[in-house]
Amino acid sequence: MTLRNSLSRMRRFSNKTRLMATAAVLVFPTVAYAQTAVSGFDIPAQSVASALVRYSSITGTNIIYDGTLPAGPRSQRVAGELSEQQALQQLLAGTGLRFSFGANDTVTIISSSASAAQGGNDATALAPIVLTGEPLSGYQAEDSSVGTKTDTPLRDVPQSIQVVKRDVITDQQATTLTEALSNVSNVRQSSTGANRAETFIARGFASNTYAIDGSVLNATGSRPEVNPDLAGVERVEVLKGPASVLYGRGEPGGLINIVTRRPTETPTAEATTQLGSYGFRRAEATASGPLNDDATLTGRITGAAQRDGGFIDYRPDSERQYISGVLEYNPTDDTRISLSADHTHQIQPYDRGLIFGLDDKIIEVPYNRFLGEDWSMVDSRKTRVSLTAEHQATDWLKVRSTVRYDDAYTHDTGIDLRDLDEVDGRSLSRRYTDRIEDMRNLDLQLEGIMTFDTGMIGHTVLAGVQQTRSRMDFWSARKSIGDIDIYDPVYGATRPVADLENVYIQDIVTSSVYLQDQIEFSDQWKALAGLRYDYFDHEVDQVYANEEPAFNGGSVTGRVGLVYQPTDRLSFYTGYATSFMPQSSLGQNNEVLDPEEGWQIEAGVKAEITDRLSATFSVFQITKTNVAVDVPDEDYARLAGRQRSRGAELDISGEITDGWRVIASLGYVDARVTEDTVESVVGNRLVGVPYWSGSLWTTYEFKTGQFEGLKVGAGITAAGERNADLEKPAYVDGYYRLDALVSYKINENLDFSLVGRNLTNEKYIESTASRTENHAGAPRSFMASLKASF
């Protein structure tokens, strides 16, 4: 077995061992590759905890530490033919840490000061504590699988990746995906689909989908089926730029991936109650732990329920219920089987928000104005089941297979806002739609991860095949309803009997094969190359209305990138990637439009400012072609030509000093039309995209003294003006929002938190999707939380 194969095998279990490096008593359980000293070491200089993880994995020793590893010292590089003792002595040189070998392959680490206090006696090995298996706490993320589908440090991926961890979600008391993603540069809400589900803009391009645990949502949907409940979310990852080489169809701006919570190895439980302004009420709870004596079978169950009155007058309340369960079986260190299921049910008012007036400005009405009716609602539910099996077949090959199935049903009685009377400037026409979407999606994946050397060059190769089968049964009927006075609304329009308009069954089958190679030329130079082929078969069976043509086709996407790391704290990278997205719209003569295509060139730098604070700076240009644009007042679309986005981003996350955490972002993007068959559109800015946007959230927790247990925090979110209409530009103003936090740990098991949002009571538009869909941000509000942990 080569040393590189040993290290790659160690990295497969790095999440568990990294947890152990931060515990009060550290135990690094490993698979003993050899009972005697290995013949060679190659451990780069890095944080002491990470270096000990690698040392433990190579040697098979159990490392125990009495206390918390100091954050400042870094290990020395260990290289060459060394004994275990020589290697460990070299690794810890200059760190102020000492070691002693004990029985049963145990090594105890102790600080020099602690050793002196004990009179120079050898360190005493304490009994190992039982670890929870939870990810590391804090705001900083060190690795992610979203960029490569392998456990790879973020610094080794030649593409910008940001991660919003659970600690950020908890501190901010975030209850929506929009709130979580406000911490990421150049990512913001695109639309709510009339309050049905959130969609987002990344690097200037709007997307109607995202992924959950690496599986992209149903291809037949024009938006997510439901809003994800954050009670079941461990972290939210954003891979900036095209992601088609790993995930298939998608917009070139980036991919959002929601990672769900996994079971833990020890019993844990927590329950949280939240009360907020405007009738917000929420309760959530989770419990996790082993289900047998040797903890080879673990499980987690999570549930949440909430009700929200909202700040908009005369609009009905919304509510959501969520439940999930996960079972994980680890019969050996080489095999893991995971079965998960979740169900979400939400009922929300259908609401397009505010409209532009005849003067190309948002109408001057209170931002809590409702222009619908109390019977205009959306009732949605979604059930998702996932089965994943992983097996380390040999020391160089891991096999992974995944089956995911979801079923969703949405019925909405929506009221869409149409035209403002040009004579009186206040009468708004409206249209009622009775609509049903019954959706199913099956995603099958089989992957192999191979780690090997060719001479002095290391490779981690990912090879996979995937097939997805997406289906939607669609039914809709429409009818005009009475106008509403936007300045003096009178509610009570009768829900009419609508006229049947469209009934169809849509099927999309996509078959894919992909290959990726992560290449390590040396400690300083690394590369990544990937290629994917997708073949899609799209068929629409029109039961009522004009028949649509079936179509099929294939697309090749790829990615190449290069990373240079002059030190273990600094990475320079550059990369090129492409994307594709099949069109769902038809042309004027019912013809199938060519798929959208995109490409990006990106360069940047990733820096570990300290062991606990990291930053990413990047510059990019994205070009998208074959863009489809709906023709006003018609039932067909046209290809708009070419759109371009270019900009720069800075993201920082981590811990400045002990107890002082920060997550911050700053983004600039210029996204506009560069070619179009309509000359007047060329040069117009893309909808919903500000030039500048950013956020800052920071907290400080008192660890000692009379204020021990107190945490305070503050944050600001800001965005510039945004265009609402691609054809005839109209702008909403920019805004800023100030938030604050105060929390207190009442005792070991009980925490109280109070968050204030929009403390200056700023009046602003949070997202704009068109002239007739603009959603206002909430005014000043407060959220109190009480969490019990066991």
C-alpha positions in Angstrom: 0.0 0.0 0.0 1.5 3.4 -0.9 1.7 6.3 1.6 -0.7 8.3 -0.6 -3.3 5.5 -0.4 -3.0 5.5 3.3 -3.5 9.2 3.5 -6.5 9.1 1.2 -8.1 6.4 3.3 -7.5 8.6 6.4 -9.2 11.5 4.7 -12.4 9.4 4.2 -12.8 9.4 7.9 -11.5 13.0 8.5 -14.8 14.4 9.7 -15.0 12.1 12.6 -11.3 12.5 13.6 -11.4 16.2 13.2 -14.2 16.3 15.8 -12.0 14.5 18.2 -9.2 17.0 17.8 -11.3 19.7 19.4 -12.9 17.7 22.3 -11.8 18.3 25.9 -10.2 14.9 25.9 -9.0 13.8 22.5 -9.2 10.3 21.1 -8.3 9.6 17.5 -9.6 6.1 16.8 -8.3 4.8 13.5 -7.9 1.7 11.5 -4.4 0.4 12.3 -2.7 0.0 9.0 0.3 -1.5 10.7 1.0 -2.4 14.3 4.6 -1.3 13.9 6.2 2.1 12.9 5.6 2.9 9.2 8.5 3.3 6.9 7.9 6.8 5.7 6.0 10.1 6.7 4.9 13.1 4.6 2.7 15.3 6.8 2.7 19.0 5.7 2.9 21.8 8.3 -0.6 22.7 9.4 -2.7 23.1 12.6 -1.6 20.8 15.4 -5.0 19.2 15.6 -5.1 18.3 11.8 -1.5 17.1 11.9 -2.2 14.8 14.8 -5.2 13.4 12.9 -3.0 12.5 10.0 -0.2 11.1 12.3 -2.8 9.0 14.1 -4.3 7.7 10.9 -0.8 6.7 9.5 0.5 5.0 12.6 -2.7 3.5 14.0 -2.1 5.0 17.5 -4.8 6.5 19.8 -3.9 10.1 20.8 -5.2 11.4 24.1 -5.0 15.1 25.2 -5.9 16.5 28.5 -7.3 20.0 27.7 -8.0 22.0 24.6 -5.4 22.1 21.9 -3.9 25.7 21.6 -5.0 27.4 18.4 -1.8 29.4 17.8 1.0 26.9 17.3 1.3 25.0 14.0 3.0 21.7 13.5 6.3 21.3 11.7 6.5 19.3 8.5 7.3 15.7 9.0 9.0 13.9 6.1 11.3 10.9 5.6 12.0 7.5 7.0 11.3 8.0 10.7 10.2 6.0 13.7 6.8 6.9 15.3 8.6 8.7 18.1 10.9 10.7 15.8 8.0 11.7 13.7 5.9 12.9 16.6 8.9 14.8 18.1 9.4 16.5 14.7 5.7 17.3 14.4 5.4 19.0 17.8 8.7 20.9 17.7 8.2 24.5 18.9 4.5 24.0 19.8 4.9 23.9 23.6 3.4 20.4 23.6 5.0 17.2 24.9 4.1 13.5 24.5 4.5 10.2 26.1 3.8 6.7 24.8 1.6 4.4 26.8 0.1 1.0 26.6 -2.3 -0.2 23.9 -0.9 2.0 21.1 -1.8 5.1 23.1 0.0 8.5 23.0 -0.8 11.2 25.5 -0.2 14.9 24.5 0.3 17.5 27.3 1.4 21.1 27.3 4.8 22.0 28.7 3.2 24.2 31.4 0.9 21.4 32.5 3.9 19.0 32.6 5.8 21.4 34.8 2.9 21.8 37.1 2.9 18.1 37.6 6.5 18.2 38.6 7.8 16.9 35.3 6.0 13.5 35.7 4.9 11.7 32.6 1.5 12.7 31.3 -1.3 10.5 32.6 -3.8 9.1 30.1 -7.3 10.0 31.0 -10.3 7.8 30.1 -11.5 8.7 26.6 -14.8 10.6 26.5 -17.6 9.5 24.2 -17.9 11.8 21.2 -21.1 13.0 19.6 -20.0 12.8 15.9 -21.4 16.2 15.3 -19.5 18.5 12.9 -17.1 21.1 14.3 -18.8 24.1 15.9 -18.1 27.6 14.7 -18.5 29.6 11.5 -15.5 28.4 9.6 -15.7 25.5 7.2 -12.5 23.6 6.2 -13.8 21.1 3.7 -16.9 20.3 1.7 -18.0 17.7 -0.8 -20.1 20.0 -3.0 -17.2 21.1 -5.2 -15.8 17.6 -6.0 -18.2 15.0 -4.5 -15.2 13.8 -2.5 -14.1 15.0 1.0 -11.7 17.8 -0.2 -10.3 20.8 1.7 -11.8 24.0 0.3 -8.3 25.3 -0.3 -7.7 22.5 -2.9 -10.8 23.3 -5.1 -10.2 25.7 -8.0 -13.6 27.3 -7.6 -15.2 29.6 -5.0 -17.2 27.7 -2.3 -19.0 29.2 0.7 -20.6 27.4 3.5 -23.2 28.6 6.0 -22.9 26.3 9.0 -25.5 25.4 11.6 -24.0 27.7 14.2 -24.7 30.7 12.0 -28.3 29.5 11.4 -28.8 29.1 15.2 -27.2 32.4 16.2 -29.2 34.4 13.6 -32.4 32.4 14.4 -32.8 31.9 10.6 -36.0 30.2 9.6 -35.8 30.6 5.8 -33.2 29.7 3.2 -33.1 33.4 2.2 -32.0 34.4 5.7 -29.2 31.8 5.7 -27.9 32.7 2.2 -27.8 36.4 3.0 -24.4 35.6 4.5 -22.9 34.6 1.0 -21.6 37.1 -1.5 -23.5 37.7 -4.7 -26.3 35.3 -3.7 -29.7 36.8 -3.0 -33.4 36.0 -3.4 -34.7 36.1 -6.9 -38.4 35.5 -6.3 -40.8 33.7 -4.0 -43.0 32.5 -6.9 -46.0 34.4 -5.5 -45.0 33.2 -2.0 -45.0 29.5 -3.1 -41.2 28.9 -2.7 -37.9 30.8 -2.7 -35.6 30.9 -5.7 -32.2 32.6 -5.9 -29.8 34.6 -8.0 -26.1 33.6 -7.9 -23.5 35.8 -9.7 -26.2 37.5 -11.6 -28.2 34.5 -12.9 -31.5 33.4 -11.5 -32.1 29.7 -10.9 -35.4 27.8 -10.2 -33.7 24.9 -8.4 -31.1 23.8 -5.9 -29.9 20.5 -4.5 -30.5 18.5 -1.3 -27.6 16.2 -0.3 -26.2 16.5 -3.8 -29.5 15.6 -5.6 -31.0 18.4 -7.8 -34.7 19.0 -7.5 -37.3 17.8 -10.0 -36.5 18.8 -13.5 -40.1 19.5 -14.5 -40.6 22.2 -11.8 -40.4 25.9 -12.4 -39.5 26.4 -8.7 -39.0 24.2 -5.6 -42.0 22.3 -4.4 -41.8 23.6 -0.8 -39.6 25.8 1.3 -37.0 23.7 3.2 -37.3 23.7 6.9 -34.0 24.6 8.5 -34.6 22.3 11.5 -33.3 19.5 9.4 -30.4 21.4 7.8 -26.8 21.0 9.0 -25.3 23.5 6.6 -25.9 25.3 3.3 -23.2 25.1 0.6 -22.8 27.4 -2.4 -20.6 26.3 -5.3 -20.0 29.5 -7.3 -20.1 29.2 -11.1 -21.2 26.3 -13.4 -21.7 23.0 -11.6 -23.0 20.9 -14.5 -20.0 18.7 -14.7 -21.0 17.1 -11.3 -24.8 17.9 -11.1 -26.1 18.1 -14.7 -28.5 20.8 -15.8 -28.2 24.2 -14.1 -27.6 27.9 -14.4 -24.0 29.1 -14.7 -24.1 31.3 -11.7 -23.8 28.5 -9.2 -25.4 25.7 -7.3 -26.9 25.8 -3.8 -26.7 22.5 -1.9 -28.5 21.8 1.4 -26.8 19.3 3.6 -29.2 17.6 6.1 -28.4 16.6 9.7 -27.0 13.2 10.4 -27.2 10.9 13.4 -24.6 11.2 16.2 -22.7 8.5 18.1 -23.9 9.5 21.6 -27.4 10.4 22.8 -28.2 14.1 22.2 -31.5 16.0 22.2 -32.6 19.6 21.9 -35.9 21.4 21.8 -36.4 25.0 20.8 -39.4 27.4 21.0 -39.5 30.7 19.1 -41.9 33.6 19.5 -41.7 36.6 17.2 -43.4 39.7 16.0 -46.5 39.6 13.8 -47.8 36.3 15.3 -44.8 34.2 14.6 -44.7 30.9 16.6 -42.4 28.0 16.1 -41.3 24.8 17.9 -38.7 22.3 16.8 -37.0 19.4 18.4 -34.4 16.7 17.5 -33.0 13.6 19.1 -30.1 11.5 18.0 -27.9 8.7 19.2 -27.0 5.0 19.0 -29.7 2.4 18.7 -27.6 -0.6 19.7 -24.8 -1.4 22.2 -21.8 -1.0 19.9 -23.2 2.1 18.2 -23.0 0.6 14.7 -26.6 1.6 14.2 -27.5 5.3 14.9 -30.5 7.4 14.3 -31.9 10.9 14.4 -35.5 12.2 14.4 -36.4 15.8 13.9 -39.7 17.7 13.8 -40.8 21.3 13.5 -44.1 23.3 13.3 -44.6 27.0 12.8 -47.3 29.6 12.2 -46.7 33.1 10.9 -49.2 35.9 10.7 -46.8 38.1 8.7 -46.6 41.9 8.6 -48.9 42.3 5.6 -52.4 43.4 6.5 -55.4 41.3 5.5 -53.2 38.5 4.3 -54.0 35.0 5.8 -51.5 33.3 8.1 -49.0 30.7 6.8 -48.1 27.5 8.5 -45.6 24.6 8.0 -45.0 21.2 9.5 -41.9 19.2 9.0 -40.7 15.7 10.2 -37.6 13.7 9.3 -35.8 10.5 10.3 -32.4 9.1 9.5 -30.9 5.7 10.2 -27.2 5.0 9.7 -25.6 1.5 9.9 -21.8 1.2 10.1 -21.1 -2.6 10.4 -17.4 -1.9 9.8 -15.1 1.0 9.3 -15.3 0.4 5.6 -19.1 0.3 5.1 -21.8 2.8 5.7 -25.5 2.6 4.9 -27.9 5.5 5.4 -31.7 5.6 5.1 -33.5 8.9 5.4 -37.0 10.2 4.9 -38.7 13.6 5.5 -42.1 15.1 4.9 -43.0 18.8 4.6 -46.5 20.3 4.5 -47.0 24.1 4.1 -50.1 26.3 3.6 -49.3 29.9 2.5 -51.2 32.8 1.1 -50.6 33.3 -2.7 -49.2 36.8 -3.0 -47.4 38.6 -5.9 -46.5 41.5 -3.6 -46.4 45.1 -5.0 -46.4 46.5 -8.5 -44.8 49.3 -10.5 -47.0 52.3 -11.3 -47.4 54.0 -14.7 -44.4 56.2 -13.9 -42.0 53.2 -13.7 -41.8 53.5 -9.9 -43.1 51.2 -7.1 -46.6 52.4 -6.3 -46.6 54.7 -3.3 -48.7 52.6 -0.9 -47.8 51.1 2.5 -45.5 48.2 2.0 -47.9 46.0 4.0 -50.5 46.3 1.3 -52.2 43.1 0.1 -53.6 43.0 -3.4 -55.1 39.5 -3.3 -58.0 37.8 -1.5 -58.2 35.6 1.6 -59.1 32.5 -0.5 -56.0 32.8 -2.7 -53.8 30.2 -1.0 -51.1 27.6 -1.8 -51.3 24.1 -0.2 -48.1 22.1 -0.8 -46.6 18.9 0.5 -43.5 16.9 -0.3 -42.1 13.5 0.8 -38.5 12.6 0.2 -36.8 9.2 0.7 -33.1 8.5 0.3 -30.9 5.4 0.5 -27.1 5.6 0.3 -24.5 2.8 0.6 -20.8 3.3 0.7 -18.1 0.6 0.8 -14.4 0.8 0.8 -13.8 -2.2 -1.4 -10.0 -1.9 -1.4 -7.4 0.5 -0.1 -7.7 2.4 -3.4 -11.4 2.1 -4.3 -14.6 3.3 -2.7 -18.0 2.5 -4.2 -21.0 4.6 -3.5 -24.6 4.2 -4.7 -27.6 6.4 -4.0 -31.3 6.1 -4.7 -33.5 9.1 -4.0 -37.2 9.4 -4.6 -39.6 12.3 -3.9 -43.2 12.9 -4.3 -44.8 16.4 -4.2 -48.3 17.8 -4.6 -49.3 21.5 -4.9 -52.7 23.0 -5.3 -52.9 26.8 -5.5 -55.8 29.2 -6.1 -53.6 32.1 -7.2 -54.5 35.7 -8.0 -52.0 37.2 -10.5 -51.7 41.0 -10.9 -52.1 42.2 -14.5 -52.4 45.8 -15.8 -53.0 49.1 -14.1 -55.7 51.3 -15.7 -53.9 54.0 -17.7 -56.8 56.4 -17.2 -57.3 56.5 -13.4 -53.9 55.0 -12.5 -55.3 53.0 -9.6 -57.6 50.2 -10.9 -55.6 47.0 -11.1 -56.9 44.1 -13.2 -56.4 40.6 -11.8 -56.6 37.0 -13.0 -57.5 33.9 -11.0 -55.8 30.5 -11.7 -56.8 27.2 -10.2 -53.7 25.0 -10.6 -52.6 21.5 -9.6 -49.0 20.2 -9.9 -48.4 16.5 -9.0 -44.7 15.8 -9.2 -42.5 12.7 -8.8 -38.7 12.4 -9.2 -36.4 9.3 -9.0 -32.6 9.9 -8.9 -30.2 6.9 -9.3 -26.4 7.4 -8.9 -23.5 5.0 -8.9 -20.0 6.3 -8.3 -16.5 5.0 -7.8 -13.7 6.9 -6.1 -10.2 5.7 -6.9 -7.0 6.9 -5.3 -3.7 5.9 -6.9 -0.3 7.2 -8.1 1.2 7.5 -11.5 4.9 7.9 -10.7 5.2 10.8 -8.3 1.8 12.3 -9.3 -1.2 11.5 -7.1 -4.8 11.0 -8.4 -8.2 10.9 -6.9 -10.6 9.9 -9.7 -14.4 10.1 -9.5 -16.3 8.1 -12.1 -20.1 8.0 -12.0 -23.3 7.2 -13.9 -26.7 8.8 -13.1 -30.2 8.6 -14.3 -33.1 10.8 -13.2 -36.8 10.4 -14.1 -38.9 13.4 -13.5 -42.7 13.6 -14.0 -45.4 16.2 -13.5 -49.1 15.9 -14.0 -50.4 19.5 -14.5 -53.9 20.9 -14.5 -55.0 24.5 -14.7 -58.1 26.7 -15.2 -58.3 30.5 -15.3 -60.8 33.3 -15.0 -60.6 37.1 -14.7 -61.9 38.5 -11.4 -62.8 42.0 -10.3 -60.3 44.9 -10.3 -58.9 46.2 -7.0 -58.1 49.8 -6.1 -54.4 49.8 -5.2 -54.8 52.9 -3.0 -58.1 52.0 -1.3 -58.6 48.2 -1.7 -61.9 46.6 -1.0 -61.7 42.9 -0.5 -64.4 40.3 -1.0 -64.2 39.3 -4.6 -66.0 36.0 -5.2 -63.9 33.0 -6.3 -65.2 32.3 -9.7 -65.6 29.0 -11.6 -62.6 29.0 -13.8 -62.4 27.8 -17.5 -60.2 24.8 -18.1 -57.0 26.0 -19.9 -54.3 23.3 -19.8 -53.9 19.7 -18.8 -50.7 17.8 -19.6 -48.3 15.1 -18.4 -44.6 16.1 -18.6 -41.8 13.5 -18.4 -38.1 14.2 -18.5 -35.5 11.3 -18.4 -31.9 12.3 -18.1 -29.0 9.8 -18.4 -25.5 10.9 -17.5 -21.9 9.7 -17.3 -19.1 11.8 -15.7 -15.4 11.5 -14.9 -13.2 13.8 -12.7 -9.6 13.6 -11.7 -8.1 15.5 -8.8 -4.3 15.6 -9.5 -1.6 16.4 -7.0 1.7 17.1 -8.7 3.3 18.2 -5.4 2.5 19.9 -2.1 2.3 23.2 -4.0 0.7 22.3 -7.3 -2.7 20.7 -7.8 -5.1 20.4 -10.6 -8.7 19.3 -11.3 -10.3 18.2 -14.6 -13.8 16.9 -15.2 -16.0 15.9 -18.1 -19.7 15.0 -18.3 -22.2 13.9 -20.9 -26.0 14.3 -20.3 -28.7 12.9 -22.6 -32.2 14.2 -22.0 -35.5 12.9 -23.3 -38.3 15.4 -22.8 -41.9 14.5 -23.6 -45.2 16.4 -23.0 -48.5 14.6 -23.4 -51.1 17.3 -23.9 -54.5 16.1 -22.6 -56.1 19.4 -23.2 -54.7 22.3 -25.4 -52.3 22.2 -28.3 -50.0 19.2 -28.5 -46.3 20.1 -27.8 -43.5 18.3 -29.6 -41.3 15.8 -27.8 -37.6 16.5 -28.0 -34.3 15.0 -26.9 -30.7 15.8 -27.1 -27.3 15.7 -25.4 -24.8 18.1 -23.9 -21.2 17.9 -22.9 -19.9 20.0 -20.1 -16.5 20.2 -18.5 -14.2 21.9 -15.9 -10.5 22.4 -15.6 -8.7 24.2 -12.8 -5.2 24.8 -11.3 -4.2 25.5 -7.7 -0.9 26.8 -6.5 -0.1 26.8 -2.7 3.1 28.6 -1.9 2.4 27.9 1.8 0.0 25.7 3.7 -2.1 28.8 4.5 -2.4 30.2 1.0 -3.9 29.0 -2.3 -4.0 30.7 -5.6 -6.4 29.2 -8.2 -7.9 29.6 -11.6 -10.5 27.6 -13.5 -12.8 27.3 -16.4 -16.2 25.6 -16.3 -19.3 25.2 -18.5 -23.0 24.6 -18.0 -26.2 23.7 -19.8 -30.0 24.0 -19.2 -32.7 22.4 -21.4 -35.4 24.9 -22.4 -39.0 24.4 -21.1 -40.4 27.2 -23.3 -41.4 26.8 -26.9 -40.9 29.2 -29.8 -43.5 31.1 -31.8 -44.2 28.2 -34.2 -44.2 25.6 -31.3 -40.6 24.7 -32.0 -38.2 23.5 -29.3 -35.7 26.1 -28.3 -32.0 25.2 -28.1 -30.7 24.6 -24.6 -29.1 27.4 -22.7 -25.3 27.2 -22.4 -22.9 29.0 -20.1 -19.2 29.2 -19.4 -17.1 30.9 -16.7 -13.5 31.9 -16.2 -12.5 32.5 -12.6 -9.4 33.3 -10.6 -8.9 33.8 -6.9 -7.1 33.3 -3.7 -8.0 31.4 -0.5 -6.2 32.2 2.7 -6.2 30.8 6.2 -5.6 34.1 8.0 -5.4 32.1 11.3 -6.2 28.5 12.2 -9.8 29.6 12.9 -10.3 32.4 10.3 -10.4 32.0 6.5 -11.1 34.2 3.5 -11.8 33.8 -0.2 -11.4 36.5 -2.8 -12.4 35.8 -6.5 -12.9 37.5 -9.8 -15.0 36.0 -12.5 -16.8 36.4 -15.9 -19.7 34.3 -16.9 -21.4 34.3 -20.4 -24.7 32.6 -21.1 -26.2 32.0 -24.6 -29.5 30.9 -26.0 -31.4 32.7 -23.3 -35.2 32.3 -23.6 -37.4 35.3 -22.8 -41.2 35.1 -22.6 -42.9 37.4 -25.1 -45.4 39.7 -23.4 -49.1 38.8 -23.8 -48.1 35.7 -25.9 -47.8 32.0 -25.1 -44.3 31.5 -26.6 -40.8 32.6 -25.9 -37.9 33.9 -28.0 -34.1 33.3 -27.7 -32.7 36.6 -26.4 -29.1 35.9 -27.4 -26.3 36.5 -25.0 -26.0 37.7 -21.4 -22.8 38.4 -19.4 -21.9 38.7 -15.8 -18.6 39.8 -14.4 -17.6 40.8 -10.9 -15.6 40.2 -7.7 -16.3 38.7 -4.3 -14.8 38.5 -0.8 -16.0 36.1 1.9 -14.6 35.8 5.4 -15.7 33.4 8.1 -14.3 32.0 11.3 -13.2 33.1 14.8 -11.0 36.2 15.2 -10.2 35.5 18.9 -11.5 33.1 21.4 -15.3 33.7 21.5 -15.3 36.4 18.7 -16.9 34.9 15.5 -17.6 36.6 12.2 -19.0 35.8 8.8 -18.9 38.6 6.2 -19.3 39.0 2.5 -18.9 41.7 -0.2 -19.9 41.3 -3.8 -19.8 43.3 -7.0 -21.4 42.1 -10.2 -22.3 43.7 -13.5 -24.9 41.5 -15.2 -26.4 42.6 -18.4 -27.6 41.7 -21.9 -24.8 41.9 -24.5 -26.6 40.5 -27.6 -30.3 40.4 -28.4 -32.6 40.3 -31.5 -34.3 43.4 -30.0 -31.7 46.2 -30.1 -33.3 48.2 -27.3 -32.7 45.4 -24.8 -28.9 45.3 -25.4 -27.1 46.8 -22.5 -30.0 46.4 -20.0 -29.1 45.0 -16.6 -30.5 41.6 -15.6 -33.5 41.5 -13.4 -33.0 41.6 -9.6 -29.2 42.0 -9.7 -27.5 44.9 -7.7 -24.1 46.1 -8.6 -23.0 46.0 -4.9 -24.3 43.9 -2.1 -22.8 42.6 1.2 -23.3 41.4 4.7 -21.5 41.3 8.1 -22.5 39.3 11.1 -20.4 39.1 14.2 -20.9 37.7 17.7 -18.9 37.7 20.9 -19.4 35.2 23.7 -18.0 35.8 27.2 -16.2 32.6 28.2 -15.1 33.7 31.7 -15.8 36.3 34.4 -19.1 37.8 35.6 -20.5 37.9 32.0 -19.8 34.2 31.4 -22.5 32.7 29.2 -23.5 36.0 27.6 -23.3 36.4 23.9 -23.9 39.6 21.9 -23.9 40.1 18.2 -24.8 42.5 15.4 -25.1 42.5 11.6 -25.8 44.5 8.5 -27.2 43.4 5.2 -27.1 45.8 2.2 -27.9 45.7 -1.5 -27.9 48.4 -4.3 -30.7 49.3 -6.7 -32.1 46.5 -8.9 -33.8 46.3 -12.3 -37.3 44.8 -12.4 -37.9 44.6 -16.2 -35.4 43.3 -18.8 -37.4 44.8 -21.7 -38.1 48.3 -20.3 -35.9 48.9 -17.2 -37.4 50.1 -14.0 -35.6 50.1 -10.7 -36.2 49.5 -7.0 -34.0 51.4 -4.5 -31.2 49.8 -2.6 -31.4 49.3 1.1 -29.5 48.3 4.3 -30.8 46.4 7.3 -29.4 46.3 10.8 -29.9 43.3 13.0 -28.7 42.4 16.6 -28.5 39.5 19.0 -28.3 39.0 22.7 -28.3 35.5 24.2 -27.5 34.0 27.6 -26.7 30.5 28.7 -29.0 30.1 31.7 -27.4 26.8 32.7 -25.7 23.8 31.1 -29.0 22.8 29.4 -30.9 26.0 28.8 -30.2 28.9 26.4 -32.2 32.1 25.8 -31.8 34.3 22.7 -33.3 37.5 21.4 -32.8 38.7 17.8 -33.9 42.0 16.5 -34.2 42.5 12.7 -34.3 45.8 10.7 -33.8 47.8 13.9 -33.9 51.1 11.9 -37.3 50.1 10.5 -36.0 50.5 6.9 -38.7 50.5 4.2 -37.3 48.4 1.3 -38.0 45.9 -1.5 -36.2 42.6 -0.7 -36.7 41.0 -4.1 -38.0 42.1 -7.5 -38.9 39.6 -10.2 -41.0 41.7 -12.6 -43.1 44.9 -12.7 -46.0 42.9 -11.1 -44.0 40.9 -8.5 -42.1 42.8 -5.9 -41.8 41.6 -2.3 -41.2 44.0 0.5 -38.8 43.3 3.4 -40.3 43.1 6.9 -40.3 46.2 9.1 -38.7 46.1 12.6 -39.3 42.8 14.3 -38.1 40.7 17.2 -37.6 36.9 17.7 -37.2 35.3 21.1 -35.9 31.7 21.5 -35.6 29.3 24.4 -33.5 26.2 23.7 -33.1 23.1 25.9 -30.2 20.8 25.2 -29.6 17.4 26.7 
